[in-house]
Amino acid sequence: MHTGLVLLGAVLAVVSVCDAVKFGQLCSSNPTNERRTSDRWGQGQYGARRGNRLHKGLDIKCSDGAEVLAPFDVTLNGKVIVYDDPKKAAINNGINLQGEGLCFKLFYVEPDETSGVVTKGQRIGTMLPMQSVYPGITSHVHVQMCDKSDPTGYF
């Protein structure tokens, strides 16, 4: 019985965090954080099929070259290398962030800085030229939690 109550408390704590924390605007070209749905390259929701693997993030529409913004006050925790493939070098950057009790990564972003503190709405970088690697895709910032859990509840 005690284990069940502890588990229930843990679940309620996670639900409470999701209810309380919401991402602010991520991209200057998308004030409502509209999600990438479906295009010729696939779908942008968490858990979408990617061949023999699952998509472990959520794609938020963002025009190539747009400013990427801090969704809330965050600490910048270093650069992310997204791919091993040299053919994708044009979009092979991102940033690790922490804030509001969350650890997450933004892919396809050229960060202005890779350390320090940034306030909500402040520019953290530029959306990389996704069309140069994936012509016809809906350009987007990929949001991935550090533990690869589903970020959808934060939007």
N, CA, C and O atoms as a GROMACS GRO file, in nm:
protein
  620
    1MET      N    1   0.083  -0.120   0.000
    1MET     CA    2   0.000   0.000   0.000
    1MET      C    3   0.086   0.125   0.000
    1MET      O    4   0.059   0.219  -0.075
    2HIS      N    5   0.190   0.126   0.084
    2HIS     CA    6   0.279   0.242   0.093
    2HIS      C    7   0.346   0.271  -0.041
    2HIS      O    8   0.357   0.387  -0.081
    3THR      N    9   0.391   0.165  -0.112
    3THR     CA   10   0.455   0.181  -0.243
    3THR      C   11   0.360   0.243  -0.343
    3THR      O   12   0.400   0.328  -0.422
    4GLY      N   13   0.235   0.202  -0.339
    4GLY     CA   14   0.132   0.258  -0.429
    4GLY      C   15   0.112   0.406  -0.405
    4GLY      O   16   0.098   0.482  -0.500
    5LEU      N   17   0.110   0.447  -0.278
    5LEU     CA   18   0.094   0.589  -0.245
    5LEU      C   19   0.213   0.671  -0.289
    5LEU      O   20   0.198   0.783  -0.338
    6VAL      N   21   0.333   0.617  -0.271
    6VAL     CA   22   0.454   0.687  -0.315
    6VAL      C   23   0.452   0.704  -0.467
    6VAL      O   24   0.483   0.812  -0.517
    7LEU      N   25   0.416   0.599  -0.539
    7LEU     CA   26   0.408   0.605  -0.685
    7LEU      C   27   0.302   0.706  -0.728
    7LEU      O   28   0.327   0.786  -0.820
    8LEU      N   29   0.187   0.705  -0.666
    8LEU     CA   30   0.083   0.802  -0.698
    8LEU      C   31   0.132   0.944  -0.673
    8LEU      O   32   0.106   1.033  -0.753
    9GLY      N   33   0.202   0.965  -0.564
    9GLY     CA   34   0.257   1.098  -0.534
    9GLY      C   35   0.357   1.142  -0.639
    9GLY      O   36   0.358   1.259  -0.678
   10ALA      N   37   0.441   1.051  -0.685
   10ALA     CA   38   0.539   1.083  -0.789
   10ALA      C   39   0.471   1.121  -0.920
   10ALA      O   40   0.512   1.215  -0.987
   11VAL      N   41   0.367   1.046  -0.956
   11VAL     CA   42   0.293   1.076  -1.079
   11VAL      C   43   0.226   1.212  -1.068
   11VAL      O   44   0.231   1.291  -1.163
   12LEU      N   45   0.164   1.241  -0.956
   12LEU     CA   46   0.100   1.371  -0.938
   12LEU      C   47   0.201   1.485  -0.942
   12LEU      O   48   0.170   1.593  -0.993
   13ALA      N   49   0.320   1.464  -0.889
   13ALA     CA   50   0.425   1.566  -0.893
   13ALA      C   51   0.465   1.596  -1.037
   13ALA      O   52   0.483   1.712  -1.073
   14VAL      N   53   0.479   1.493  -1.119
   14VAL     CA   54   0.514   1.513  -1.260
   14VAL      C   55   0.402   1.586  -1.332
   14VAL      O   56   0.428   1.679  -1.409
   15VAL      N   57   0.277   1.547  -1.308
   15VAL     CA   58   0.163   1.614  -1.370
   15VAL      C   59   0.160   1.760  -1.329
   15VAL      O   60   0.132   1.847  -1.412
   16SER      N   61   0.188   1.789  -1.203
   16SER     CA   62   0.188   1.927  -1.154
   16SER      C   63   0.295   2.010  -1.224
   16SER      O   64   0.269   2.126  -1.259
   17VAL      N   65   0.413   1.954  -1.243
   17VAL     CA   66   0.519   2.027  -1.313
   17VAL      C   67   0.477   2.058  -1.456
   17VAL      O   68   0.495   2.170  -1.502
   18CYS      N   69   0.419   1.959  -1.526
   18CYS     CA   70   0.374   1.980  -1.664
   18CYS      C   71   0.267   2.089  -1.670
   18CYS      O   72   0.266   2.170  -1.762
   19ASP      N   73   0.177   2.089  -1.571
   19ASP     CA   74   0.071   2.190  -1.569
   19ASP      C   75   0.127   2.329  -1.542
   19ASP      O   76   0.076   2.427  -1.595
   20ALA      N   77   0.229   2.338  -1.461
   20ALA     CA   78   0.282   2.468  -1.420
   20ALA      C   79   0.379   2.526  -1.522
   20ALA      O   80   0.378   2.647  -1.545
   21VAL      N   81   0.462   2.444  -1.584
   21VAL     CA   82   0.565   2.492  -1.675
   21VAL      C   83   0.514   2.485  -1.819
   21VAL      O   84   0.474   2.378  -1.866
   22LYS      N   85   0.517   2.597  -1.888
   22LYS     CA   86   0.483   2.602  -2.029
   22LYS      C   87   0.592   2.679  -2.102
   22LYS      O   88   0.640   2.782  -2.054
   23PHE      N   89   0.631   2.628  -2.217
   23PHE     CA   90   0.731   2.696  -2.298
   23PHE      C   91   0.672   2.823  -2.356
   23PHE      O   92   0.562   2.823  -2.411
   24GLY      N   93   0.745   2.932  -2.342
   24GLY     CA   94   0.711   3.056  -2.411
   24GLY      C   95   0.754   3.044  -2.556
   24GLY      O   96   0.802   2.940  -2.599
   25GLN      N   97   0.737   3.152  -2.631
   25GLN     CA   98   0.772   3.155  -2.773
   25GLN      C   99   0.916   3.112  -2.795
   25GLN      O  100   1.008   3.166  -2.734
   26LEU      N  101   0.936   3.012  -2.884
   26LEU     CA  102   1.069   2.960  -2.916
   26LEU      C  103   1.130   3.025  -3.039
   26LEU      O  104   1.252   3.034  -3.049
   27CYS      N  105   1.047   3.069  -3.132
   27CYS     CA  106   1.097   3.116  -3.261
   27CYS      C  107   1.028   3.246  -3.300
   27CYS      O  108   0.906   3.260  -3.287
   28SER      N  109   1.107   3.341  -3.348
   28SER     CA  110   1.051   3.472  -3.383
   28SER      C  111   0.948   3.462  -3.495
   28SER      O  112   0.861   3.548  -3.505
   29SER      N  113   0.954   3.358  -3.579
   29SER     CA  114   0.858   3.342  -3.689
   29SER      C  115   0.735   3.261  -3.650
   29SER      O  116   0.651   3.232  -3.734
   30ASN      N  117   0.724   3.223  -3.522
   30ASN     CA  118   0.614   3.137  -3.477
   30ASN      C  119   0.572   3.176  -3.335
   30ASN      O  120   0.611   3.110  -3.239
   31PRO      N  121   0.494   3.284  -3.321
   31PRO     CA  122   0.459   3.333  -3.187
   31PRO      C  123   0.376   3.238  -3.101
   31PRO      O  124   0.370   3.255  -2.979
   32THR      N  125   0.310   3.139  -3.163
   32THR     CA  126   0.224   3.048  -3.086
   32THR      C  127   0.284   2.908  -3.069
   32THR      O  128   0.215   2.817  -3.024
   33ASN      N  129   0.412   2.890  -3.104
   33ASN     CA  130   0.476   2.758  -3.095
   33ASN      C  131   0.398   2.651  -3.171
   33ASN      O  132   0.380   2.539  -3.122
   34GLU      N  133   0.351   2.687  -3.290
   34GLU     CA  134   0.280   2.589  -3.373
   34GLU      C  135   0.373   2.472  -3.405
   34GLU      O  136   0.491   2.491  -3.435
   35ARG      N  137   0.318   2.353  -3.397
   35ARG     CA  138   0.398   2.231  -3.417
   35ARG      C  139   0.405   2.192  -3.564
   35ARG      O  140   0.313   2.216  -3.641
   36ARG      N  141   0.516   2.130  -3.599
   36ARG     CA  142   0.528   2.067  -3.730
   36ARG      C  143   0.437   1.945  -3.726
   36ARG      O  144   0.445   1.864  -3.634
   37THR      N  145   0.352   1.931  -3.826
   37THR     CA  146   0.264   1.815  -3.831
   37THR      C  147   0.325   1.711  -3.925
   37THR      O  148   0.408   1.631  -3.883
   38SER      N  149   0.285   1.711  -4.051
   38SER     CA  150   0.331   1.610  -4.144
   38SER      C  151   0.378   1.675  -4.273
   38SER      O  152   0.316   1.769  -4.322
   39ASP      N  153   0.488   1.626  -4.328
   39ASP     CA  154   0.537   1.669  -4.457
   39ASP      C  155   0.604   1.549  -4.524
   39ASP      O  156   0.597   1.438  -4.471
   40ARG      N  157   0.666   1.569  -4.637
   40ARG     CA  158   0.722   1.455  -4.712
   40ARG      C  159   0.835   1.384  -4.638
   40ARG      O  160   0.872   1.273  -4.674
   41TRP      N  161   0.890   1.449  -4.534
   41TRP     CA  162   1.000   1.391  -4.458
   41TRP      C  163   0.952   1.318  -4.332
   41TRP      O  164   1.031   1.252  -4.265
   42GLY      N  165   0.824   1.331  -4.300
   42GLY     CA  166   0.772   1.263  -4.182
   42GLY      C  167   0.683   1.352  -4.097
   42GLY      O  168   0.627   1.450  -4.146
   43GLN      N  169   0.670   1.316  -3.970
   43GLN     CA  170   0.584   1.387  -3.877
   43GLN      C  171   0.666   1.439  -3.760
   43GLN      O  172   0.770   1.383  -3.727
   44GLY      N  173   0.618   1.546  -3.699
   44GLY     CA  174   0.696   1.612  -3.595
   44GLY      C  175   0.657   1.583  -3.452
   44GLY      O  176   0.718   1.638  -3.361
   45GLN      N  177   0.558   1.498  -3.430
   45GLN     CA  178   0.516   1.472  -3.292
   45GLN      C  179   0.609   1.372  -3.225
   45GLN      O  180   0.677   1.293  -3.291
   46TYR      N  181   0.611   1.376  -3.093
   46TYR     CA  182   0.689   1.280  -3.014
   46TYR      C  183   0.638   1.139  -3.044
   46TYR      O  184   0.517   1.116  -3.047
   47GLY      N  185   0.730   1.046  -3.066
   47GLY     CA  186   0.695   0.906  -3.090
   47GLY      C  187   0.668   0.872  -3.235
   47GLY      O  188   0.639   0.756  -3.266
   48ALA      N  189   0.676   0.970  -3.327
   48ALA     CA  190   0.654   0.941  -3.470
   48ALA      C  191   0.762   0.844  -3.518
   48ALA      O  192   0.874   0.844  -3.468
   49ARG      N  193   0.727   0.762  -3.614
   49ARG     CA  194   0.821   0.664  -3.672
   49ARG      C  195   0.928   0.736  -3.754
   49ARG      O  196   0.898   0.827  -3.830
   50ARG      N  197   1.051   0.692  -3.737
   50ARG     CA  198   1.166   0.736  -3.816
   50ARG      C  199   1.237   0.609  -3.864
   50ARG      O  200   1.342   0.573  -3.810
   51GLY      N  201   1.180   0.544  -3.963
   51GLY     CA  202   1.235   0.414  -4.007
   51GLY      C  203   1.216   0.312  -3.897
   51GLY      O  204   1.104   0.278  -3.860
   52ASN      N  205   1.329   0.263  -3.843
   52ASN     CA  206   1.320   0.161  -3.737
   52ASN      C  207   1.334   0.219  -3.597
   52ASN      O  208   1.355   0.146  -3.501
   53ARG      N  209   1.323   0.350  -3.585
   53ARG     CA  210   1.332   0.414  -3.453
   53ARG      C  211   1.215   0.511  -3.435
   53ARG      O  212   1.138   0.536  -3.527
   54LEU      N  213   1.204   0.564  -3.314
   54LEU     CA  214   1.098   0.660  -3.283
   54LEU      C  215   1.158   0.799  -3.262
   54LEU      O  216   1.270   0.813  -3.212
   55HIS      N  217   1.083   0.900  -3.301
   55HIS     CA  218   1.120   1.041  -3.282
   55HIS      C  219   1.111   1.074  -3.134
   55HIS      O  220   1.005   1.059  -3.073
   56LYS      N  221   1.220   1.118  -3.076
   56LYS     CA  222   1.228   1.142  -2.931
   56LYS      C  223   1.220   1.291  -2.895
   56LYS      O  224   1.275   1.334  -2.794
   57GLY      N  225   1.150   1.367  -2.978
   57GLY     CA  226   1.133   1.509  -2.949
   57GLY      C  227   1.003   1.559  -3.008
   57GLY      O  228   0.921   1.482  -3.058
   58LEU      N  229   0.987   1.691  -3.001
   58LEU     CA  230   0.871   1.759  -3.057
   58LEU      C  231   0.924   1.870  -3.147
   58LEU      O  232   1.011   1.947  -3.106
   59ASP      N  233   0.872   1.878  -3.269
   59ASP     CA  234   0.919   1.978  -3.364
   59ASP      C  235   0.828   2.100  -3.363
   59ASP      O  236   0.707   2.090  -3.383
   60ILE      N  237   0.889   2.217  -3.340
   60ILE     CA  238   0.818   2.344  -3.338
   60ILE      C  239   0.859   2.424  -3.462
   60ILE      O  240   0.978   2.448  -3.483
   61LYS      N  241   0.761   2.464  -3.543
   61LYS     CA  242   0.791   2.534  -3.668
   61LYS      C  243   0.878   2.657  -3.643
   61LYS      O  244   0.859   2.731  -3.546
   62CYS      N  245   0.975   2.675  -3.733
   62CYS     CA  246   1.065   2.790  -3.724
   62CYS      C  247   1.128   2.811  -3.862
   62CYS      O  248   1.188   2.719  -3.917
   63SER      N  249   1.114   2.929  -3.917
   63SER     CA  250   1.169   2.958  -4.049
   63SER      C  251   1.320   2.961  -4.045
   63SER      O  252   1.380   3.008  -3.948
   64ASP      N  253   1.383   2.911  -4.152
   64ASP     CA  254   1.529   2.918  -4.164
   64ASP      C  255   1.574   3.062  -4.144
   64ASP      O  256   1.518   3.154  -4.204
   65GLY      N  257   1.676   3.083  -4.061
   65GLY     CA  258   1.731   3.216  -4.036
   65GLY      C  259   1.659   3.296  -3.929
   65GLY      O  260   1.705   3.405  -3.894
   66ALA      N  261   1.548   3.246  -3.876
   66ALA     CA  262   1.472   3.318  -3.772
   66ALA      C  263   1.549   3.316  -3.640
   66ALA      O  264   1.636   3.232  -3.618
   67GLU      N  265   1.516   3.411  -3.553
   67GLU     CA  266   1.575   3.414  -3.420
   67GLU      C  267   1.510   3.306  -3.334
   67GLU      O  268   1.389   3.288  -3.337
   68VAL      N  269   1.592   3.234  -3.258
   68VAL     CA  270   1.544   3.136  -3.161
   68VAL      C  271   1.553   3.201  -3.025
   68VAL      O  272   1.656   3.260  -2.990
   69LEU      N  273   1.445   3.191  -2.947
   69LEU     CA  274   1.430   3.265  -2.822
   69LEU      C  275   1.426   3.173  -2.700
   69LEU      O  276   1.386   3.056  -2.710
   70ALA      N  277   1.466   3.225  -2.587
   70ALA     CA  278   1.457   3.150  -2.461
   70ALA      C  279   1.309   3.139  -2.423
   70ALA      O  280   1.240   3.240  -2.414
   71PRO      N  281   1.259   3.016  -2.400
   71PRO     CA  282   1.117   2.997  -2.368
   71PRO      C  283   1.080   3.039  -2.225
   71PRO      O  284   0.962   3.059  -2.195
   72PHE      N  285   1.179   3.052  -2.141
   72PHE     CA  286   1.170   3.101  -2.002
   72PHE      C  287   1.314   3.126  -1.961
   72PHE      O  288   1.405   3.101  -2.039
   73ASP      N  289   1.336   3.175  -1.840
   73ASP     CA  290   1.473   3.198  -1.795
   73ASP      C  291   1.548   3.064  -1.797
   73ASP      O  292   1.501   2.967  -1.738
   74VAL      N  293   1.664   3.061  -1.863
   74VAL     CA  294   1.738   2.936  -1.879
   74VAL      C  295   1.887   2.957  -1.856
   74VAL      O  296   1.939   3.068  -1.867
   75THR      N  297   1.953   2.847  -1.823
   75THR     CA  298   2.098   2.841  -1.819
   75THR      C  299   2.143   2.765  -1.942
   75THR      O  300   2.092   2.657  -1.971
   76LEU      N  301   2.239   2.820  -2.014
   76LEU     CA  302   2.295   2.755  -2.133
   76LEU      C  303   2.404   2.659  -2.087
   76LEU      O  304   2.495   2.698  -2.015
   77ASN      N  305   2.394   2.533  -2.129
   77ASN     CA  306   2.485   2.429  -2.081
   77ASN      C  307   2.563   2.361  -2.192
   77ASN      O  308   2.584   2.240  -2.188
   78GLY      N  309   2.606   2.436  -2.292
   78GLY     CA  310   2.692   2.382  -2.395
   78GLY      C  311   2.623   2.350  -2.525
   78GLY      O  312   2.500   2.340  -2.533
   79LYS      N  313   2.706   2.335  -2.626
   79LYS     CA  314   2.662   2.308  -2.762
   79LYS      C  315   2.628   2.160  -2.780
   79LYS      O  316   2.683   2.074  -2.712
   80VAL      N  317   2.536   2.132  -2.871
   80VAL     CA  318   2.497   1.997  -2.906
   80VAL      C  319   2.538   1.971  -3.051
   80VAL      O  320   2.516   2.055  -3.138
   81ILE      N  321   2.597   1.857  -3.076
   81ILE     CA  322   2.621   1.811  -3.212
   81ILE      C  323   2.511   1.709  -3.242
   81ILE      O  324   2.498   1.609  -3.172
   82VAL      N  325   2.434   1.737  -3.347
   82VAL     CA  326   2.313   1.659  -3.375
   82VAL      C  327   2.343   1.532  -3.454
   82VAL      O  328   2.288   1.426  -3.424
   83TYR      N  329   2.428   1.541  -3.556
   83TYR     CA  330   2.451   1.430  -3.649
   83TYR      C  331   2.598   1.391  -3.657
   83TYR      O  332   2.687   1.469  -3.625
   84ASP      N  333   2.621   1.267  -3.702
   84ASP     CA  334   2.755   1.220  -3.738
   84ASP      C  335   2.781   1.241  -3.887
   84ASP      O  336   2.896   1.238  -3.930
   85ASP      N  337   2.677   1.261  -3.963
   85ASP     CA  338   2.682   1.265  -4.109
   85ASP      C  339   2.732   1.402  -4.159
   85ASP      O  340   2.666   1.503  -4.136
   86PRO      N  341   2.848   1.407  -4.228
   86PRO     CA  342   2.901   1.534  -4.278
   86PRO      C  343   2.810   1.600  -4.382
   86PRO      O  344   2.821   1.721  -4.404
   87LYS      N  345   2.720   1.524  -4.445
   87LYS     CA  346   2.626   1.583  -4.542
   87LYS      C  347   2.524   1.674  -4.473
   87LYS      O  348   2.456   1.753  -4.539
   88LYS      N  349   2.513   1.661  -4.341
   88LYS     CA  350   2.415   1.741  -4.266
   88LYS      C  351   2.484   1.851  -4.185
   88LYS      O  352   2.424   1.905  -4.091
   89ALA      N  353   2.608   1.884  -4.220
   89ALA     CA  354   2.686   1.983  -4.144
   89ALA      C  355   2.616   2.119  -4.133
   89ALA      O  356   2.634   2.188  -4.033
   90ALA      N  357   2.538   2.157  -4.232
   90ALA     CA  358   2.472   2.288  -4.231
   90ALA      C  359   2.373   2.304  -4.116
   90ALA      O  360   2.340   2.416  -4.077
   91ILE      N  361   2.324   2.192  -4.062
   91ILE     CA  362   2.224   2.199  -3.953
   91ILE      C  363   2.269   2.121  -3.830
   91ILE      O  364   2.187   2.081  -3.749
   92ASN      N  365   2.398   2.101  -3.817
   92ASN     CA  366   2.450   2.011  -3.715
   92ASN      C  367   2.484   2.079  -3.583
   92ASN      O  368   2.586   2.046  -3.520
   93ASN      N  369   2.402   2.172  -3.539
   93ASN     CA  370   2.425   2.238  -3.411
   93ASN      C  371   2.298   2.246  -3.330
   93ASN      O  372   2.187   2.234  -3.382
   94GLY      N  373   2.317   2.266  -3.202
   94GLY     CA  374   2.208   2.286  -3.110
   94GLY      C  375   2.264   2.333  -2.978
   94GLY      O  376   2.382   2.365  -2.968
   95ILE      N  377   2.177   2.338  -2.876
   95ILE     CA  378   2.218   2.390  -2.745
   95ILE      C  379   2.148   2.310  -2.634
   95ILE      O  380   2.031   2.274  -2.647
   96ASN      N  381   2.222   2.285  -2.527
   96ASN     CA  382   2.166   2.225  -2.404
   96ASN      C  383   2.119   2.338  -2.315
   96ASN      O  384   2.189   2.439  -2.299
   97LEU      N  385   2.001   2.323  -2.256
   97LEU     CA  386   1.946   2.427  -2.169
   97LEU      C  387   1.886   2.365  -2.043
   97LEU      O  388   1.850   2.248  -2.039
   98GLN      N  389   1.877   2.448  -1.942
   98GLN     CA  390   1.814   2.408  -1.817
   98GLN      C  391   1.738   2.528  -1.761
   98GLN      O  392   1.789   2.640  -1.761
   99GLY      N  393   1.615   2.503  -1.714
   99GLY     CA  394   1.536   2.609  -1.654
   99GLY      C  395   1.401   2.555  -1.612
   99GLY      O  396   1.352   2.456  -1.666
  100GLU      N  397   1.339   2.621  -1.514
  100GLU     CA  398   1.208   2.580  -1.464
  100GLU      C  399   1.206   2.434  -1.421
  100GLU      O  400   1.102   2.368  -1.429
  101GLY      N  401   1.320   2.382  -1.376
  101GLY     CA  402   1.328   2.243  -1.332
  101GLY      C  403   1.341   2.143  -1.445
  101GLY      O  404   1.334   2.023  -1.422
  102LEU      N  405   1.358   2.192  -1.568
  102LEU     CA  406   1.367   2.105  -1.685
  102LEU      C  407   1.506   2.109  -1.746
  102LEU      O  408   1.575   2.212  -1.741
  103CYS      N  409   1.548   1.998  -1.803
  103CYS     CA  410   1.671   1.988  -1.882
  103CYS      C  411   1.626   1.950  -2.023
  103CYS      O  412   1.558   1.850  -2.041
  104PHE      N  413   1.665   2.031  -2.123
  104PHE     CA  414   1.622   2.004  -2.260
  104PHE      C  415   1.725   2.054  -2.360
  104PHE      O  416   1.816   2.130  -2.327
  105LYS      N  417   1.708   2.009  -2.485
  105LYS     CA  418   1.798   2.045  -2.594
  105LYS      C  419   1.716   2.103  -2.708
  105LYS      O  420   1.603   2.062  -2.731
  106LEU      N  421   1.773   2.197  -2.777
  106LEU     CA  422   1.714   2.250  -2.900
  106LEU      C  423   1.809   2.217  -3.014
  106LEU      O  424   1.926   2.257  -3.011
  107PHE      N  425   1.760   2.145  -3.115
  107PHE     CA  426   1.841   2.107  -3.231
  107PHE      C  427   1.815   2.205  -3.345
  107PHE      O  428   1.711   2.269  -3.352
  108TYR      N  429   1.913   2.214  -3.435
  108TYR     CA  430   1.908   2.295  -3.558
  108TYR      C  431   1.918   2.444  -3.529
  108TYR      O  432   1.862   2.527  -3.600
  109VAL      N  433   1.990   2.476  -3.423
  109VAL     CA  434   2.008   2.614  -3.379
  109VAL      C  435   2.157   2.645  -3.373
  109VAL      O  436   2.236   2.568  -3.319
  110GLU      N  437   2.195   2.759  -3.429
  110GLU     CA  438   2.332   2.809  -3.412
  110GLU      C  439   2.328   2.900  -3.290
  110GLU      O  440   2.278   3.012  -3.299
  111PRO      N  441   2.380   2.855  -3.176
  111PRO     CA  442   2.369   2.936  -3.054
  111PRO      C  443   2.460   3.059  -3.058
  111PRO      O  444   2.571   3.055  -3.111
  112ASP      N  445   2.409   3.169  -3.002
  112ASP     CA  446   2.491   3.291  -2.988
  112ASP      C  447   2.598   3.269  -2.882
  112ASP      O  448   2.712   3.313  -2.899
  113GLU      N  449   2.562   3.202  -2.774
  113GLU     CA  450   2.652   3.169  -2.663
  113GLU      C  451   2.623   3.025  -2.622
  113GLU      O  452   2.516   2.972  -2.651
  114THR      N  453   2.718   2.962  -2.554
  114THR     CA  454   2.696   2.824  -2.509
  114THR      C  455   2.702   2.810  -2.357
  114THR      O  456   2.693   2.700  -2.303
  115SER      N  457   2.718   2.922  -2.288
  115SER     CA  458   2.715   2.920  -2.141
  115SER      C  459   2.658   3.053  -2.093
  115SER      O  460   2.656   3.152  -2.166
  116GLY      N  461   2.614   3.052  -1.970
  116GLY     CA  462   2.557   3.173  -1.913
  116GLY      C  463   2.408   3.158  -1.887
  116GLY      O  464   2.351   3.050  -1.901
  117VAL      N  465   2.347   3.269  -1.850
  117VAL     CA  466   2.204   3.273  -1.818
  117VAL      C  467   2.136   3.367  -1.916
  117VAL      O  468   2.188   3.475  -1.947
  118VAL      N  469   2.019   3.326  -1.963
  118VAL     CA  470   1.941   3.404  -2.059
  118VAL      C  471   1.800   3.416  -2.005
  118VAL      O  472   1.745   3.321  -1.949
  119THR      N  473   1.740   3.534  -2.020
  119THR     CA  474   1.604   3.556  -1.970
  119THR      C  475   1.500   3.524  -2.077
  119THR      O  476   1.529   3.524  -2.197
  120LYS      N  477   1.378   3.498  -2.032
  120LYS     CA  478   1.267   3.463  -2.121
  120LYS      C  479   1.255   3.566  -2.233
  120LYS      O  480   1.254   3.686  -2.210
  121GLY      N  481   1.245   3.515  -2.356
  121GLY     CA  482   1.226   3.600  -2.473
  121GLY      C  483   1.355   3.653  -2.535
  121GLY      O  484   1.353   3.709  -2.644
  122GLN      N  485   1.466   3.635  -2.466
  122GLN     CA  486   1.594   3.681  -2.518
  122GLN      C  487   1.641   3.587  -2.628
  122GLN      O  488   1.619   3.466  -2.622
  123ARG      N  489   1.705   3.643  -2.727
  123ARG     CA  490   1.759   3.563  -2.838
  123ARG      C  491   1.869   3.470  -2.785
  123ARG      O  492   1.959   3.513  -2.712
  124ILE      N  493   1.860   3.341  -2.824
  124ILE     CA  494   1.967   3.248  -2.787
  124ILE      C  495   2.042   3.197  -2.910
  124ILE      O  496   2.146   3.133  -2.897
  125GLY      N  497   1.988   3.225  -3.030
  125GLY     CA  498   2.056   3.180  -3.150
  125GLY      C  499   1.973   3.202  -3.274
  125GLY      O  500   1.873   3.274  -3.274
  126THR      N  501   2.016   3.134  -3.382
  126THR     CA  502   1.952   3.146  -3.513
  126THR      C  503   1.917   3.007  -3.565
  126THR      O  504   1.995   2.913  -3.553
  127MET      N  505   1.798   2.998  -3.622
  127MET     CA  506   1.755   2.873  -3.686
  127MET      C  507   1.844   2.847  -3.806
  127MET      O  508   1.862   2.934  -3.892
  128LEU      N  509   1.900   2.726  -3.813
  128LEU     CA  510   1.990   2.688  -3.922
  128LEU      C  511   1.911   2.658  -4.051
  128LEU      O  512   1.790   2.638  -4.045
  129PRO      N  513   1.980   2.655  -4.167
  129PRO     CA  514   1.912   2.640  -4.296
  129PRO      C  515   1.867   2.496  -4.326
  129PRO      O  516   1.930   2.426  -4.405
  130MET      N  517   1.759   2.456  -4.264
  130MET     CA  518   1.709   2.320  -4.276
  130MET      C  519   1.676   2.283  -4.420
  130MET      O  520   1.694   2.168  -4.460
  131GLN      N  521   1.628   2.380  -4.499
  131GLN     CA  522   1.591   2.352  -4.638
  131GLN      C  523   1.711   2.308  -4.722
  131GLN      O  524   1.695   2.239  -4.823
  132SER      N  525   1.830   2.347  -4.681
  132SER     CA  526   1.950   2.309  -4.758
  132SER      C  527   1.984   2.161  -4.742
  132SER      O  528   2.054   2.104  -4.825
  133VAL      N  529   1.934   2.099  -4.636
  133VAL     CA  530   1.960   1.957  -4.610
  133VAL      C  531   1.836   1.872  -4.640
  133VAL      O  532   1.847   1.762  -4.695
  134TYR      N  533   1.720   1.924  -4.605
  134TYR     CA  534   1.593   1.852  -4.625
  134TYR      C  535   1.497   1.939  -4.706
  134TYR      O  536   1.403   1.996  -4.649
  135PRO      N  537   1.518   1.951  -4.839
  135PRO     CA  538   1.429   2.037  -4.920
  135PRO      C  539   1.283   1.995  -4.906
  135PRO      O  540   1.249   1.878  -4.918
  136GLY      N  541   1.197   2.094  -4.879
  136GLY     CA  542   1.053   2.068  -4.868
  136GLY      C  543   1.005   2.033  -4.729
  136GLY      O  544   0.885   2.022  -4.706
  137ILE      N  545   1.097   2.014  -4.634
  137ILE     CA  546   1.055   1.987  -4.497
  137ILE      C  547   0.995   2.113  -4.437
  137ILE      O  548   1.025   2.224  -4.482
  138THR      N  549   0.911   2.099  -4.337
  138THR     CA  550   0.866   2.214  -4.259
  138THR      C  551   0.979   2.246  -4.162
  138THR      O  552   1.004   2.171  -4.068
  139SER      N  553   1.049   2.358  -4.186
  139SER     CA  554   1.162   2.393  -4.100
  139SER      C  555   1.115   2.405  -3.956
  139SER      O  556   1.006   2.454  -3.929
  140HIS      N  557   1.200   2.359  -3.864
  140HIS     CA  558   1.158   2.351  -3.725
  140HIS      C  559   1.276   2.342  -3.629
  140HIS      O  560   1.386   2.302  -3.666
  141VAL      N  561   1.250   2.380  -3.505
  141VAL     CA  562   1.340   2.353  -3.394
  141VAL      C  563   1.291   2.223  -3.331
  141VAL      O  564   1.173   2.207  -3.302
  142HIS      N  565   1.383   2.131  -3.310
  142HIS     CA  566   1.351   2.003  -3.245
  142HIS      C  567   1.376   2.022  -3.095
  142HIS      O  568   1.487   2.056  -3.055
  143VAL      N  569   1.274   2.000  -3.014
  143VAL     CA  570   1.284   2.011  -2.868
  143VAL      C  571   1.291   1.870  -2.811
  143VAL      O  572   1.201   1.789  -2.831
  144GLN      N  573   1.401   1.841  -2.741
  144GLN     CA  574   1.419   1.708  -2.684
  144GLN      C  575   1.457   1.719  -2.538
  144GLN      O  576   1.553   1.788  -2.502
  145MET      N  577   1.382   1.652  -2.453
  145MET     CA  578   1.415   1.649  -2.311
  145MET      C  579   1.544   1.568  -2.292
  145MET      O  580   1.570   1.474  -2.367
  146CYS      N  581   1.625   1.605  -2.195
  146CYS     CA  582   1.752   1.536  -2.172
  146CYS      C  583   1.731   1.387  -2.143
  146CYS      O  584   1.814   1.304  -2.179
  147ASP      N  585   1.620   1.354  -2.079
  147ASP     CA  586   1.592   1.213  -2.049
  147ASP      C  587   1.510   1.146  -2.160
  147ASP      O  588   1.466   1.032  -2.146
  148LYS      N  589   1.490   1.218  -2.270
  148LYS     CA  590   1.416   1.171  -2.388
  148LYS      C  591   1.269   1.143  -2.361
  148LYS      O  592   1.204   1.069  -2.436
  149SER      N  593   1.215   1.200  -2.253
  149SER     CA  594   1.072   1.188  -2.226
  149SER      C  595   0.996   1.283  -2.318
  149SER      O  596   1.056   1.365  -2.388
  150ASP      N  597   0.866   1.272  -2.319
  150ASP     CA  598   0.779   1.348  -2.409
  150ASP      C  599   0.764   1.495  -2.363
  150ASP      O  600   0.715   1.519  -2.253
  151PRO      N  601   0.808   1.592  -2.446
  151PRO     CA  602   0.796   1.733  -2.407
  151PRO      C  603   0.659   1.795  -2.440
  151PRO      O  604   0.636   1.911  -2.407
  152THR      N  605   0.570   1.720  -2.502
  152THR     CA  606   0.445   1.776  -2.552
  152THR      C  607   0.364   1.848  -2.444
  152THR      O  608   0.303   1.952  -2.472
  153GLY      N  609   0.362   1.796  -2.323
  153GLY     CA  610   0.285   1.858  -2.214
  153GLY      C  611   0.332   1.997  -2.174
  153GLY      O  612   0.259   2.069  -2.106
  154TYR      N  613   0.451   2.035  -2.216
  154TYR     CA  614   0.503   2.168  -2.183
  154TYR      C  615   0.467   2.272  -2.288
  154TYR      O  616   0.508   2.388  -2.277
  155PHE      N  617   0.389   2.232  -2.388
  155PHE     CA  618   0.350   2.324  -2.495
  155PHE      C  619   0.199   2.339  -2.499
  155PHE      O  620   0.147   2.412  -2.583
   0.00000   0.00000   0.00000
